[in-house]
Amino acid sequence: MGTIFETSINHDDSKFTLHKYKNLANMPHFHEDYEVVFVEEGKAKISINGNSFSIAENQAIFINSSEINGIISLLGDEGEVAF
């Protein structure tokens, strides 16, 4: 997994973190925060609570807090996933 960049944005009492990856693959995990995954280019396979979804370029998916999820970039080094 190659991290392209990571930044945090504070707005009032809320903190937003933006990550951008190339060739992303991670194991199932969960967060206390909400997560929005956007595919800038390529395709990704996302697992949420045991259900699999494929999303492609310019598509996004919302992951609720505490949902078990994992993400795999399907096009190797060519796919960029931002969340």
C-alpha positions as CSV (number, residue, x, y, z in Angstrom):
1,M,0.0,0.0,0.0
2,G,1.5,3.3,-1.0
3,T,0.3,6.4,0.8
4,I,0.2,9.4,-1.5
5,F,-0.7,11.9,1.2
6,E,-2.6,12.2,4.5
7,T,-3.9,15.4,6.0
8,S,-6.2,16.4,8.9
9,I,-8.7,19.3,8.7
10,N,-10.3,20.7,11.8
11,H,-13.7,22.4,11.5
12,D,-15.3,23.7,14.7
13,D,-15.3,20.7,17.1
14,S,-15.0,18.1,14.3
15,K,-11.9,16.6,12.8
16,F,-11.8,15.3,9.2
17,T,-8.9,13.2,8.0
18,L,-8.2,12.7,4.3
19,H,-6.1,9.9,3.1
20,K,-5.1,9.1,-0.5
21,Y,-3.6,5.7,-1.4
22,K,-2.3,3.9,-4.5
23,N,-2.6,0.1,-4.6
24,L,-4.6,-0.2,-1.4
25,A,-5.2,-3.5,0.4
26,N,-6.2,-3.7,4.0
27,M,-7.6,-6.4,6.3
28,P,-11.1,-6.1,7.8
29,H,-11.3,-3.5,10.5
30,F,-13.6,-0.9,12.0
31,H,-13.5,2.7,13.1
32,E,-15.5,4.7,15.6
33,D,-15.8,7.4,12.8
34,Y,-17.8,7.5,9.6
35,E,-15.9,6.8,6.4
36,V,-16.5,7.8,2.8
37,V,-14.5,6.0,0.1
38,F,-14.1,7.7,-3.3
39,V,-12.3,6.1,-6.2
40,E,-10.5,8.7,-8.3
41,E,-9.4,6.2,-10.9
42,G,-9.5,2.4,-11.4
43,K,-11.7,0.1,-9.3
44,A,-11.9,-1.2,-5.7
45,K,-13.6,-4.0,-3.9
46,I,-15.0,-3.1,-0.6
47,S,-16.3,-5.5,2.1
48,I,-18.8,-4.1,4.7
49,N,-20.0,-6.4,7.4
50,G,-19.4,-9.4,5.1
51,N,-21.1,-8.0,2.0
52,S,-18.9,-7.2,-1.0
53,F,-19.3,-4.2,-3.3
54,S,-17.3,-3.1,-6.4
55,I,-16.9,0.6,-7.0
56,A,-15.3,2.3,-10.0
57,E,-13.8,5.6,-11.0
58,N,-15.8,8.6,-9.7
59,Q,-18.0,6.5,-7.4
60,A,-18.2,6.6,-3.7
61,I,-19.5,4.6,-0.8
62,F,-20.4,5.5,2.8
63,I,-19.3,3.3,5.7
64,N,-21.1,3.8,9.0
65,S,-19.2,3.9,12.3
66,S,-18.3,0.5,13.8
67,E,-19.0,-1.4,10.6
68,I,-16.4,-4.0,9.8
69,N,-14.8,-3.1,6.4
70,G,-11.9,-3.8,4.1
71,I,-10.7,-2.3,0.8
72,I,-8.7,-3.8,-2.1
73,S,-7.6,-1.8,-5.1
74,L,-8.4,-4.0,-8.1
75,L,-6.0,-2.5,-10.7
76,G,-2.8,-2.7,-8.8
77,D,-0.6,0.5,-8.9
78,E,-3.0,2.3,-11.3
79,G,-5.9,2.7,-8.9
80,E,-6.1,5.6,-6.5
81,V,-8.5,5.5,-3.6
82,A,-9.3,8.5,-1.4
83,F,-11.1,8.5,1.9
